[in-house]
Structure formats: C-alpha cells, structure tokens
Amino acid sequence: NAMKEYNKNDEYSMFLISGYIAEVLVFLSRILKRAEGYVLKNVNDVIFYATTLIRYEYGSDITLETIAEQVNLSRTYLSKKFKEQTGIGFNDFLNSVRIKNAEKLLVTTNMSITEIATSSGFNDSNYFAAVFKKKNGITPLKYRKSYYI
C-alpha cells in the first residue's frame, strides 16, 4: 500500500505513507518490548527487527551501529548473527534493498540519478553508481535507458 501511495504521489500520499510507517514502527516497538530481557537469547527477533527496519527505512541513515544500539547488542555480535541468519552481511543486505528501490525508481520516475541515490539512502551518488554497477553490471543511466528502448 505504501508503494502504491508513493507512486500515486497526490496531495494525500505523504499523509498515508507517514501513517503506514508509523504503523510499522509501532509493530517493531512491540516486538522489542516483548524481547526486552532476553534479546541475547532470541537473536531471531533482533534479526527480524533489523531486516524489517531496513526494508521500511532504507532511505534514512541506518547503520549496523544504530541498530546494535537499539537492541543492546555489540556491533560485532549483531554483524555475526545477521550474517548467520540472512546469509549475507548487514551492509550487503542494506545496499541490496536500496538498489532494488533505485531500480524501481529508475524505470517508473523521471527523477535524476542523484535524486534517486538520495531517496534510496545513498549520501554519495558516485558510491551509489559504483554499488549499482557492481550489482547489475551497468550504470544506473544505462539501466534506465534499457527500459525505454
């Protein structure tokens, strides 16, 4: 629903998207509240929280450090458990979610590459282009053009 509203982008879209995000954050807060006191025993809840947060907040400044602080785990321990549970590292997972969003924006909007990089959570458009090219084998601009032939 949030993505439909994002694509619709009328005067009500941002209100609805904010509501969806608030709903997810309340849901995640409830998970953390239940996890208090046994976070170290139940790492699955922590990893679920981290992956869900990444999927909904990929455009913000999410880092391994910020999530580790939120769940009261060391950065090193969270990194190790994240890779064990998901099969890939935290930053690779985060970049994968961000690149998927960028791919969608490249073919569904007229936003500039820099705007897409920023809205996908990349602070540096050159870094975005490098990560994008590593994943897809082509630059973001070539990716966009390949859909408009």
N, C-alpha and C positions, 0 to 999 in steps of 0.2 A: 504494500500500500504506500509506503513512504517513497519508493522509487517512482510509482505512478504519479504521485503528487509532485515529485521533483521534476519529472518530465513535463507535467502539465504547466507548472510554473505560472499560475494565475495569482491574483491578489490574496487568495486564501491558502495557497500551498505551504508557505513558510509556517503558518499557524498550525496546520495539520502535521507537518513534518516535526515541528517542535513538540507537539503532543505525542507523536509516536516515539520520539527519542526519550521523552520524559517517562513514558510507559516502560520502555526497555531499561532505563536507569533504575526505576523503582523495582522492577523484576530482579535486576542484578543486585541491588541493595538487599533485597530479601534473601537472596542466595548467600551473600556474605554474612548477613545477620545470623542465618542458620549455621553457617560454617564457623562462626566465632568459637574459639576454644579448641577446635580440632582441625584447623586449617592444615597443619602439618601432617595429620593422619589421612586427610581426604584431599589429596592433590588433584583428583579428577574434577572436583568442584572449582578449584582455583584455575585449572587449565580451561575449563568450560567458560568461566567468567572472563578470562583473558581473551580467548578466541571470540567470544560474543562481543566484548568491548571493542576489539579490533574491527570486527565486521560492521559495527554501528558508528564507530568514532574514528575511522581510518583517516579522515580529513584533519583531525586535530593532532596535537603534538604528543602522541602516545609513544612511550619508550618502555623498554624492559624495566628500567629503574622505577618509573612511575607506577607500573602495575605491581612490582615487587613491594613497594612501599604500601600500597593499598591493601595487599593481602598478608602483610607482615612476614614476608619471606625474603631471604637474601637473594640478590640478583643472580648469583651463581647457581644457587639451588633451583630457582624458578627456571632459569635458562636450561638447565639439565633436564628437569622434569617436563618442560614444554617440548623439548626435542624428543624425549622418550614417548610422550603421549601423542604427538602430532606427526612425528617422523621428519619434521623439518625444524630449523631454528626459528626463534622468535622473529628476528628481522626479515628472514626469508618469507615467513608467513605474512607479516605485516606488508611487505613490499608486494607480495602476490595479490593480496586484497586490494591494495592501492592501484596496482597495474590493471586489474580487472575493471575497476571503476573507470580508470582512464581510457581503456579500450572502448567501453560503452560510450563515454563522453565524446571520444574522437569521431564516432560514426553517427551519433544522434544529436550533436550540437554543432554550432559554429564557433564555439569558444576557441580562443587562441591556445596554443600548446602551453604557454606559460600559465594561463588561467586554469587549464586542465591539471597541470602539475600541482598548482597551489591547492585547488579544490580536492585533489586526490591525496593531499597530505605531504607532498614533497616541497620543501622550502627552497630547493635549488632546481631550476628547470634543466640544467646540464646533467645533474645527478639523475633526475627523472628520465631524461633521454637515454642515459647510459644503462640504467636498470631496465627500461623498456626494451631497448635494443638487445640486451643480453637475454631477456625472456623470449622475445618474439623474432629476433634475427633481423629486424628492420627498425628504422626510426619511427617515432610517432607520426610524423608527417607522411611518410610512405605508407604507413598502416592506414591512415585516414584516406589517402588517395586511392588505395587498393579497393576501397568500398564504393568509390564514386566513378568507376570506370564504365 
